[in-house]
Structure formats: C-alpha cells, structure tokens
Amino acid sequence: MKLTILGTGNAAVTECYNTCFLLTEGSDHLLVDAGGGNGIFRQLKAAGVRWQDVRSIFVTHKHLDHITGILWLMRMILQGMARGQYEGEAAIYSHKEVTGLLRTMAGLLLSEKETRFLDARLHLVTVENGESLPLLGQTATFFDIGSTKAAQFGFSITLPGGGKLTCCGDEPYNEAERPYAEGSRWLLHEAFCLASQADVFKPYQKHHSTAADACRLAQELGAENLILYHTEDKNIARRKALYTAEGAPLFSGNLFVPEDLEVFEL
C-alpha cells in the first residue's frame, strides 16, 4: 500500500495545500478529505492520479479546509455521470452529520440533472463509531475522536504486510482512540506548530497539538512510524528540519514531517 500526502497545512495556510491524503493499493484509491477548494484536482494530477479513478472517499469532518474540496469532487463526478463521461459508481464515507451536510449542499448548489445520480451511482455512506468496512482489499475501522468542536471521525486500516495505519484526525488524541491507535505501524497525527512557538500560534486555545505533544503520544502508544501534518506554514522552508529536531528526542520510532506530495511505501 502507498500513502501520498496531498496536503500538509492547517486551515489558514497559503504556502502549501490543506491536509488531505491518498491511500493506494494496486489501482484502487481511498482519498481522505480534499482540502479547501478545487486545488484538490491540481494535487491529484501532480501525484499522477486521475480524479476519475478515485472511487472511494472518506470525509473526517465538516470544517471548510477538509470538506470544500469534496464538493468540487461531487460536482465533477455527478456532472460526468450526467454527461455520460463517467462510468461506474463512487462512494463517499462519513459520519451522519457530514453525510447530511453533503446531501444538503449538493441539493442547493448542483443542478437536478446532476443530483439525480446521487444515491443511484454516487453513494453517500454513513459510518458509525466502531464500524468496519472492506476498503482497498483491507479492513478499515472508523471511530469518533471525541472532538469538542465539530463531530469528527478518524480511522484505522489494516496493512497488506501486517500491522495497521491509524489516522487520528486533526485534533489532539483522546483516550477513546486508544483501541484503534495503540501499536500502529503508521500513526498520522496533527502538529499545529512547534512547542517552542506555542506562544505565537496558540495551539491549545485552538484545540490542537504541538510537534512535541504528538511525539510524546506516539511514544506512549508504541507507534513504529509517526507522520506529522496539519501544521502552520510560517516555517515552511525549514519545517521538516525544525519539527524533526523538536520531536525526534521524544520518539524512538521513525519520525516524518512530509512536504506536500511526499509518498510513503507502507
């Protein structure tokens, strides 16, 4: 399985794309979130992936920097179906609040000619806390991260070579996630800023973590590999070096601070 980080930034970034990523197994793809606009098409193209080939999508929550790109994908998929230029079906997985919001926005913003394919060929699939589904030939389990802002789900997926990858969403770890996150071979966790710059970026007031927080957590959970994302972009030129220098002494596994479009073989 391959992981392509399409975007690494938080909601306010301008020097990189908002956090979203693509999991690929063979010719199958699972897109997780889509950033804040139609830049998702540019990111997919740069990654060498046709948006038409992305048939499975998971939306973690309703914040604009995660869901707005989904609306663009829905528009293009439904428009392609209406014009006879898109074959087959696609599915968007999310918790009930997001599913309802996507359905409402599609009805308000897209034409009836396009939305007639909603449910018939573009399926909005509601997932429940703790529910497991087959995706990419593996088992994906979705879970509520216990957000205090907007309802948000993460997921854990088994890997072909053994072990699991866990996405904790874009908020600090909640103990309710332990059954899914503990012992992950790959753990994806937000790191809004450096601990040394917490007074500047104020992550705790925004319910986010620092790089140091995420690394201490990964150490406690026994993760083998940790990927930090959803960061600020003021340090973009030196982000990899700065975040690695802060976090590596706190985590005995492999620490990664990716750039947009960086690829990992899982």
N, C-alpha and C positions, 0 to 999 in steps of 0.2 A: 504494500500500500504506500502511496505517495501523498505527502502533505504539501500544498502550495499556499503560502501565506500571501493572500492577495492585498491585504492592507494591515497596517500595524498601529494606526493612530487612534486617539480618542475623538470625541465628537467635534472638538474645536480645531483640529489640525488643518493646515493648508500645505504643508511640505511633504505629506505622504497621504495615502488613502486611509479611510476609516477601517477599523478592524473587521476583517472577514477572511475566510479561508476555504480551501477546496481540498477534499479528500478524494483520491482517485485509486481505483482498483481495476486494472485492465482498462476497459473502455467505459466503465461506469464512474460517475462523479456524484459526490454529495457536497453541495455548496452550503456553507454555514454563514448566514447573514449576507448582506450585499452592500454594506456601506450606505452613504447618504445620497446617492444620485446615480445618474446614468454612467458615471465613471466606472461602474462595475463591468461594462462592456469593454472598456479600454483595458482594464486589469486582466480580464479573462483572455482577451486577444494577446496581450503581452505574455501571458502564461502559456500560449499555444493551444488554448481550448476554445472551441466554438460554443457560444452561449446556447445554441440549439442542442448541443449534446449534454447539457446539464439538465437531467430529468428529475433529480431529487434535491430538494432544498429544505433546510431547517432554519427557522427564524427563532432566535433566542428570546427576544422581547421587542416591545413596541417603540423604543427610542429611535429618533429620526436617523441617527448615524448607523442604524442597523436595518431598519425596515424600509426606508425610502427607495433604496436600490431594488428591493423586492417588487415594488410597484412597477418599476420600469421593466423588470423581467416579466411580470404578469402581463403588462401591456404588449410586449413584443411576442410572447408566446401565444396569447389569445388572438392578437392581430394576425399572426402567422397561420393559426388554425382557421380563422375566418377567411383568409385569402387562399387557403389550400396550399400554403407553403411550409407547413409544419406537420410532420407525420407523427402518429403515435400519441402518447399521453405523458403527463408530468405530474408531480406531486409536491406540495408544499406542506411540511410538517411544522406544527407549532402548538402551543398551549391555547386554551379556548379563547382567552382574551385577544390574542393576536389573530387567531383564525377569524373571529367575528369582525375584527377591525379590517382585515384584508378584504373580507367579503363586502363590508360596507363601503370601503373606499373604491373598490372595483365598480360597485354599482353606481357610485356618484361620479366617478372620473372617466370610466370607459363606456364605449357605446354598447347598445343592446346587441348589436351584431357580433361584438366580441365576447360579451359576458355570457352569451348563450352556450359557450363551450366550458364555462365554469361548472365544475362537478361532473360534466359529461366526459371531459378529457383532461382538464387541469383540475386536479383534486386538492381540496383544502382539507388536510387530515389533522384532526385534533389529537394530540398525545396527552396522556395522563401521567402524573407523577409516579415513577417507578415502572412505567410501561416499556416493554422491549419489543422491537420490531426488526425484521431482517432488512439490512441495508448494506450494499456493497459486498454481498455474499457473507456478511458477518452479522453479529447481533449488536444492535445499538439500544442502549437503555437511557431513557430520558428522565430527568429529575428536576424538581423545584429547588432552586438555590436559596430560597428564603429571602428574597430581596425585600428591602424596606422601602423601595421607590416604586418601580413597576414590576409586576409579576414577571419572573424570568426563569427559564429552564436552561440547564446545561445537559450534557450527555456523555456517556462513556461507550466506546465501541471496541469490541474485541479485534485483535490484530491477527493477520494470517499466520505469523510466525509465533504466536503466543503472546500473552500479556494484553494490555488494553491502553487505549488513548482516552484521556478524560479532558473535556472542556468545561471549565468552571464558570463560564460566562464572563461578565465584565465587572463583577463586584467582589469584595473580599470574601474569602472562604467562610462558609457556615458549617458548623459541625454536622448538620443534616446531610452534607455531601460526603462524609467520610466513607460510607459503604461503597460509593462509586469511585472516589478519588484515591483512596488509600492503596498503595502498592502499584500505582500506574507506571507503566513503562514510559509513557509520554504524558506529561501534565501541561496543559495550557492555562496560564493564569495572567490576569491583568496586573500591570505595574504602572500606575498613573504617572509616577515620577520617581526620582531618586529620594531616598530618605534624607540625604543631605540638603535637599531643596524642598522639603515638605513645607517650610515656612513660606515659600514662594508660591507653590502650586496648590497647597491646602488639600491634599488628597482625602483626609479623614472627614473634613466637612462635606465633601462630595461623595462620601461612601466609596472610597477607592483605597488601594494599597500602594505601598512603595516597593521598589525592587527588593529591598532588604526584607520586607514583610513576606513577599512571595517566596523568597529563597528559604527563609526560616520554615515556612509552611511546607514547602516541598521536602525539606529535610525531615520534618516530623512525620510526613505521610509516606516516607520511603520511596519517593519517585526516583526513577532512574534518569530521566531526561526532563528538563523544565524549559518551556518556551514562554518568554515574557512578551506581552503585547498590550495594546490599548494604552499607549504611552502619550506623553506630551511630545511636541515636535520642536521645541526651542533648542534642544540639544541634538537635533537630528544628525549633524555632521559627525558628532563623536558619541552618539547614543550607544552604539554597540560596546565601545571600549568603557564608557563611564558606567553603564548598568552592569556590565560583566565585572568590573573592578569592585563595585559595591556588593554584588550578590555572591560572587564565587567563594569568598571566605566563609559563607554561611551555608553552603550547599555542597555536599560531597559528590553529587552526581554531575551530569553534563548540563551546563547552562547555555542557553541560546537566546540571543537578542536579535531577532531577524530583521532584515530590511524588507520592504515590500517586494513581492515576487520571489522571495527566497524559497527553496524547495528542500524538503527533508524526505529521505527514504526511511520508512518506519520499520 
